[in-house]
Amino acid sequence: MSTEEKPAIVFKKDIVSKKKTVSFGMGFIINAFLTTSYNYFVFYYYEVELGLATALVGLSYALYAIWNMINDPLFGYLTDKPTRWSKKYGLRTPWVIFGGFGVISCSYLLFAVPDFGDVKSNPWPLFWYMIIITFLYDTFYTIFSTHYFGGFANIFRTPEERRKGSTIGSLIAIGARTSVFGILLPTIIIRGDPSSYIRAMLILTILSFILLGLLIPGIYENEFVRKRYLQIYEFLEATRLPYFKFIKITFKQKNFMILLIAFVLFSTAGLIQTWSVLYFVFEVLKADISVVMLVGIANLSAFLISMPIWSKIAKKTDHSKIFAVGIFLIGCTMVQAMWITTVPQFILMNMSGGVAMGAGFCVAMSVNSDALDEVNLACGRHVEAGLMGLRNFFLRSGYLTAALLIAWVHIATGYQPGASEQTELAKLGIRIHFGLFSAIFCWSAAFLLYKVYDLRGEKKEAQMAALRKKGL
């Protein structure tokens, strides 16, 4: 008897409270802290502050990206099934807590580096330390992120709930990230003093553990969510979904794949820019780290003002189109780095970026959930963690691309880590990878979302009806 011939399982509608939505948003903040600290500081910290050769830093990032590609889909798929604790604690809650504790700890260890002596004459101990900790960091991050973001689609079921969940989560995450990285940490971090980075990361680690505790009520799966998953799993156990069949089905879903490619392009743009920001501030603008605080405030202010406006527009317009417009506008702000020369111009650039981010972030999780549901419907079961692992597999190609591009540009333009003054060619190289490369990736993602992605209108409504009929 096929899955389609069996009667659908119907569950009582579970309305997500505002309190639970805000609690769930704590995970957005944790994710923002983890990714921002890694993307803002690690490349610069190891290349400039610790003195590890540019080629070795680039190689470590390349190996890290390859490890990401292996462990992300594998761990997502292997943990996307009930365990002995699922009936009592839920499928995803224990994994989110376990992964969160591990990745927060490893995030601190990335900066609390032991004294390995003269790195110039013997770089290998530092190189292998970086490799080992980043591998552990990514393994725990995979467990945390796949179940946290996979759980979003399972907890927030309606388009309205998803829009609100995405808006609230993104809003508080951007606010917290800007406050911490734009205001607090710049007062602690001192260029040329590696120990100041350790102090800053210790504060960030304590804040992240507090947020992890506050996240528990939000990620907690109540009786309806647990029953929905467990009964559907039992219902379909006789027709197990082999991993490669799951991959084959997923690759056939047009909109999921288009969104995946767009996410990879957009993620690569973000990685390149965040890894480059300290180089741009220190070497091109010849300013100190306090500038990061100023642009952070400008970015946050514009984001806070624009987010509610974009959210209202999203009520009347397709979410995927709003997402595409937001990414296109972000690209337009990034390319300004090719010609700006002063701090005020940099502040204005980030203000326009905050407006553009308001469009993209208010609907990002909603669009992502629609695409996940497309695959859930095709598979006949919830496979969100497996999909998030698969998505992370491809997203990590962005790490490889960004690392190789920055390392290549630095070597090709003669960038000298720690030099008091860089050549004009080296500064141009920073402008290119900070502004131009990032913009091109964003514009490419926006084109795909606006012109090729078509999970909209009647097609999206039909998908939701089919999901309800199957009890998914």
N, C-alpha and C positions, 0 to 999 in steps of 0.2 A: 504493500500500500504506500503510495507516494505521500510526500509531505503535503502537497496541495490538496489531496483527497481527504485529509483529516480535518475535523472541525477546528475552527480557530478558538484560541483561548482568550476570553474577554475579561478584562480587569476593570475595577472601579477606577475612575479618573483620580489621579493623585495631583492635587493642587500644591504647587511649591510656594511656601510662604516667603515674604520679604526677608525675614530673619534668616531663613535657610539660604536664600539667594546671596545675601551679604556674607554669610559665613563661608559659602562656597567660593566667594570671590577672594578669600584669603589665599587660596591656591594660586590665583592669578598673580598676587603680590609675591609669593614665594618664587614662582616661576620667573617673574620679572627680576627679582633680586639675583637669582642664580644665573640667568642668561646674561644680564647686564654686567654683573661683576666679572663673569668669564670673558664676555666679548669686549668690554671696555679696557680691562686691565691685563689679562694674562699674556697676550702677545707682547705688549709693550713691556710688561714687568720682567719677562724672561729675556727678551732681546736687549733692552736698554738698562733696566735696573740691576739685573743679575748678570748681564754680559754674555749670555749664551749666543753663539753665532747665529746669524739670520738664517742660514741654510738649515741648521739643526732645529731651530724653532719651526721653520716651515715643514721640515720632515716630520717632526713630532705631531704637528697638526694633521699632516697627511695620513700618518698611521692612526691617529685618533679618528679621523673620518672613516677610514676603512673598518676599524673596530665598530664604529657606530653602525655601519651598513650591515655588519654581521649580527650584532646583538639586538638591535632594535626590533626588527620583525620577528626574530626568534623568541625573545623574551615576551613580546606582546602576544604572540600566538600561544606559547606554552602556558602563560598565566591567565589566558582568557577562557577559563573553565572553572566550575565550582570546586572548592576544596572542602575539607571537613569543617572549616569554620564559616563557610559561606552562608549557611542557613541562619546562623545566629548573628554574625557580624556583617554579612554582605559580601559580595564578590570583590568589590574594589577597595572598600575602606581599609582593610588590613594592609593591602599592597601599597596604597597611598601613604600610609603612616610609615611603613617599613622603608619604602623607597625614599620618602622625604627625609627621614632621619639620616639615612646613609649619604644622600647627595649633599645635604647641608654640611655634614661633617667633612666630606671630601672637598667641598668648596673652600673651607678654611685651610685644609692641608695643602691646597694648591699654592697658597701664599706663605704658609708657615714652613718654609723650606729649611732643612738642616744645613749646617755650614759644611760645604763640600770643598773648601779651600779655593785655590786659584782656578777659576772656571776657564780662563783663557788657555792655560797650559794643559788642563785636563777637564774637558767639558762633559765627559761621559757620565759621571755619577749624577750630575744635575739633569742631563738629558734623560736618563732612565728613570729618575725620580718623577720627572714630568710625565713620562709615558705611563708609568704604573698608576699614579694618582688620577690622571685624566681617564684612564681605562676604567678604574673603579668609580670615578665620578659619573661617567656616562652610563655605566651599568645600573647604578642606583637611580640616575635621572630617567632612564628608560622605564624602569618599574614605576616611578612616581608619575611621570608625565603621561604614559600610555593609559594608566588607570584613572588618573585625574581627568584628563580631557576626554577619554573614552566614556567616563561616567557622566559627563555633561549631557551627552545625547540621550542617555538612559534616564536621567533625573528630570531634565527639562524637555517635555514632550511636545508642547505646542509652539508654533512660530512666535506667538506673543511672549511666552515664557523664555524662549531662547533669545529673543531680542533683548528682553530685560536682563537676563542673566549675562549675556555678552556685554551689554552696555554698562551695567553696574560693576561687573568684574574688571572690565578694561579701565573704567573710570578710576576705581580705587587703586588699581595696579599702577596706572600712569602717575597718579597723585603721589603714591608712596615711593615709587621709583625716583621720581623727580625730586621729592623732598630729601631722600636719602643720598642719591648720587649727585644731585645738583646743589644741595645745600649742606648736608651733614658731612659727607665724606671728603669734599674738597677742603674743609677746614682741618682735616686730620692728615690727609696724604700730602707728603712733601716730596717734590721731585728730587731724586738723588738719594733718598733715604728709604731703603727697602723695608725697614722695620715699621715705618709709618703705614705701609700697606697692610702689614700684619695686624696692627691695631685697628685699622679700619674694618678689616674682614672679621675680626673678633666681634665687633659691635654688630655687624651685619649677620653673623652667625647666631648671636643671641636673639636678635629680632626675628630671624627666620624660625627658630625653634618655638618662640611664642606664637607666631602665626600658624605654625603647624598644629598647635593645640587648639587654636581658635577655628581651624579648618574642619575639625572632626565633626561638629554638628552639620556642617554643610555637605560633606561627602558621605555622611551616614546614610545608608540605604534602608528606608523604612520597610514595613511589612509588604506593602504593595510592590515596591521596586524589587525586593528580594524574591517575592513569589513570581513576579513577572519573568524574571530571568531564570530562576530555578525550574519553574514548571515548563517553560519553553525549552530549556536545555534537556529536561527529561523527556519531553514530548518529541524531541528530534534526535534523541540519543541513538535510536535504531538506524538513523541515516547519518552517520558521522561524516564530517566534512574534512577530508584529507587536506593537508597544508597546501600542496601544489594545486589541488582543485580550487581551494579558496583563492589562491593567487590568480589562477586562470579566470575565475569568475570576476574577481576584482578588476583585472586589466581590461575586461570587456565593458565596464561601466564608464561610459564616455565622460559624464560630468565629474565623477570622482577623479578620473585621470587628468582632466583639464584643470580642475582645482588643485590637484597635486603638483602639476607642473608649475602653475602660477605661484603656489606656496614656495616651491623650490627657488624660483626666480626672485620672489620678493624677499625670502629669507636670506638669500645670498647677498642681495643689495644691503639689507640691514646689517649683516655680518661685516661686510666690507667697510661700511661707514662707521659702525661702532668700534671696530678694531682700529680704525684710522683716526678717530677723533682726537686722541692725545697727540698724535704726530702732527695733525693739522693745527691744533692750538699752540703747541710748543714750537714747532719748526716753521710753520708758514705765517701764523699771526704773531709769533714771538710774544705770546702772552703766557700768564701762569694758569695754574689749575683753577683759580677762582672764576675764570671765564666760564668754566663748565657749570658753576653755580648760577651765573647770570643767564646763560642760555637755557638752563634747566627751568628756571623760573618763567622765562619768556615762553618756552614750549608748553609748560604746564598751564599757564594762564590762558593761552590761546586754545589749548585742548579743552579746558574746563568750560570755556565760553561756547565753543563750537559743538561739543559733544551732544548737549541736549537739542540743539538745532538740527544736527544731522539725524539724531534719533527720531525726531518728529517727521523729518523728510522721509526717513526709512519706513514709517508707517504707511505712507502713500505710494511708495516706490519699491520696486523689486530690490531685495537686499543684495543680490549679486551685482547689480548695476551700481549701487552705491559703493560697494566694495571696490569695484573696478575704478570708479571715479576717484576714490580716496587714494588708491595705489598710484594712479596716474599723477595726481597732484603731489604726492610725496616725491615722485621722481623729479617733478618740476622744481621742488625745493632743493633736492640734493644737487642738481646740476649747477646751482648757484655757486657752489664751492670752487668752480673753475675760475671765477673772476673776483670774488670778494677779497678785500685786503685789510679790512678793519674789524674790530670787535663789534661796533654797532651794527655793521652789515651782517655779521655772523648771528647776532641776536635777532635781527629781522628775519633772517633765513630760518631760524628755528621757530619763530612765531608762526610763520607761514606753514612750517612743517607740523606744528601743533594743530592748526586748522585742518590740514589734510588728514592727519592721524585720526581726528574725530570722526571722519567719514568711514575710514576703514575699520577702526576698532569697534564701533558700535554695532556692526553686523557680522564681524568675522566669524564668531562662534556659531551664529545662526546659519550662515552659508556652509560652514564646515559640517554642521549637524545634518543639514539636508543631503549633502553628498555622502555622509556615512550611512544615512538611511537608504540611499539608493543601493548600496552594496548589501546592507542588511536584508532588504527586500529580495534581492537576487539570490542571496545565500539561504534565505528562509530562517534566519536566526540572527541574534545579536553578536556581532564580531567586532565591536568597536575597538577593543584593546589590540586585536590583531591588525586592524586597519591603522591605528595610531602608530603601531610598531612599523608597519610597512611605510607609512608616511614619513616617519622619522628616518627610515633607511634612505629615502631619497633626499630628505632635507639635509642629511649629513653630507651629501655630495656638495652642498653649498659650502660646508666647512672646508672641504678639499679645494674647491674652486677659489674661495676667498683667500685661503692661506697661500696657495700657489701664486695667485695673482699679486698679492701684496709682497711676498718674498721675491718674486721675479722682478717686480717694479723697483724694489729697494736695491736689489743687486744690479739691475740694468742701469739705474740712474746714479749709482755710486753713493747711496745713503750710508752715512757713517754713524752707527749708534753711539750716543754719548757726546758727539761733537758739539761744540758751542755754536757753530754756524754751519748750515748745510749749503751745498751749491744750489744755484737756481734750477739746475736740471733735477736735482733730488727733490726740491720743493714742488716742481711741476709734476713729478711722479706722484707725490702725495696728493696733489689736487686731482689728478686723474683717477687714482683708485678711490679717493674719498668721495668725489663728486660725479665724474662722468660714468665710470663703470657702474656705480650704484644706480644712477638714473636710467641707464640702458636696461638693466635688469628689471626695474620697476615698470617701465613703459611696456616691455614685452609681456609681463604678467598681466597688466591692465588690458592690453589688447585681447589676450586669450579669454579673460573673464567677460569682457564686454561683447565680443564678437562670436565666440565659439561655445561658451558655457550656455546651456539653455534650460536648466531646471528651474523654470519660472511658470507663473500663471497656472493655467489648467493642468499642465504636466506635473507641477509640484502638488497641486490639490489632488490629482489622481494618485500620486504616490502616497500621500498621507492617508487617503481612503483605503488603499491596498494594505498599508501597514496596520491600520485599525482592524481590518477584516481578518488579518492573520494573527492578531494579538501581539504585534510587535511594536 
